[in-house]
Amino acid sequence: MNSRTSCDLEPRGFLEHLYRTAVRHALPTARMGAFLPPPPSGRTLVLGAGKAAGSMAHALEALWPKDAPLSGLVVTRYHHIPPRPEGLAQRIEIVEAAHPVPDEAGLKAAERMLALTAGLTPDDLVLCLISGGGSSLLTLPAEGLTLADKQRINRQLLESGAHIGEMNCVRKHLSRIKGGRLAAACGPAQVVTLTISDVPGDDPAVIASGPTVPDATTCADALAILDRYGIEVPAAVRARLESGELETPKPGDAVFVDHATHLIATPQQSLEAAAEAARAAGVEAHILSDEIEGESREVGKVHGALARAVAKRGQPFSLPCVILSGGETTVTVRKLSSAVPRGRGGRAGEFCLGLAGALMGNPRVWALAADTDGIDGVEENAGAFVTPDTLVRGQALGLKLEEFLERNDAYGYFSALGDLLVTGPTHTNVNDFRAILVL
């Protein structure tokens, strides 16, 4: 990096630029066209769910031939419908529902989608638009479960520290639409799934709990996960899991013949776009992985140790550089006494708390962690910044980082410092984005 660039670099603005570059690269308008099949001789039905479902629907409406039939229904998170481009006719209905805990609106959307599959023929095409968040947005409890049951189970899973594969294994086996069941309902039509990945490994069976793809997990797997985290289900439902009655369609099942699935945007692609943007600014970039999992605070500590080594010794990366990573970490919510106020925040913020503690005010390190959908947990921020003076400024305000970690209150800590990144919904979702700048 030339000396002028090194001196002139504004760390926070640079890190936010990398984040926005990663998000922009994952927008469906930039990625969908190459994966669309030709219109069928029959009709084209569009079904979908996820935080990016609204923008995916708009992209499809813009790309699909104007003289070819197109209709359908997708569901996205509340306040995640993007502005409709001027002059773009609406052919796909977009509805909103709750995330990360399902609600009645998501239940009704799932019921309507299954109803829309009635009467499909081999001449018809179903385009399924799937992105992260679809597990909560597309909820249709298995027989014997109520919506209240599903809400409780979802909350317990989210607070348990279970990783996304475990959570979605349970969700698939307690659903009438996930785990390939939507694809089964679409027969005998051709099904093409276009998906934006928000999961480590980009497995379509995990993204939004795989409503249109085969499921290799089993009822026994789901039971083991429920038992591992101490989550109860009604006795009748447990009996159906034990008997295998709630099993999902498996790889090789005839319902998936001639179906196609395409990943149109992935976390790795967005990290690579951010790396290119860093190098264009004269900063060398290193991608650790797009599949990092584990407790957010602990992942933050490990990243902090790496950044300290780079700052002190120039190893394993020479200075200046930016260290990028993605994946989906977890937050285990601590059970505190009723006298202690419950914290607010998500994975990105908790990562930043762990990172800030590990960096110990290192004068050469700045960082940003944010969710690419623009919402960290259930708050309005995408994530947070860590700066060399994060701890000093916190101490000046009487904030003890350990206390905020204890009650999972990353939002409260970084809000008090003015270090939240607030973007609003981005209309895509390729999960965690982390950038650590070492100068």
Secondary structure, 3 states (H helix, E strand, C coil): CCHHHHHHCCHHHHHHHHHHHHHHHCCHHHHCHHHCCCCCCCCEEEEEECCCHHHHHHHHHHHCCCCCCCEEEEEEECCCCCCCCCCCCCCEEEEEECCCCCCHHHHHHHHHHHHHCCCCCCCCEEEEEEECCHHHHCCCECCCCCHHHHHHHHHHHHHHCCCHHHHHHHHHHCECCCCCHHHHHHCCCEEEEEEECCCCCCCCCCHHHCCCCCCCCCHHHHHHHHHHCCCCCCHHHHHHHHHCCCCCCCCCCHHHCCCEEEEEECHHHHHHHHHHHHHHCCCEEEECCCCECCEHHHHHHHHHHHHHHHHHHCCCCCCCEEEEEEECCECCCCCCCCCCCCCCCCHHHHHHHHHHHHHCCCCCEEEEEEECCCCCCCCCCCEEEECCCHHHHHHHCCCCHHHHHHCCCHHHHHHHHCCEECCCCCCCCCCEEEEEEEC
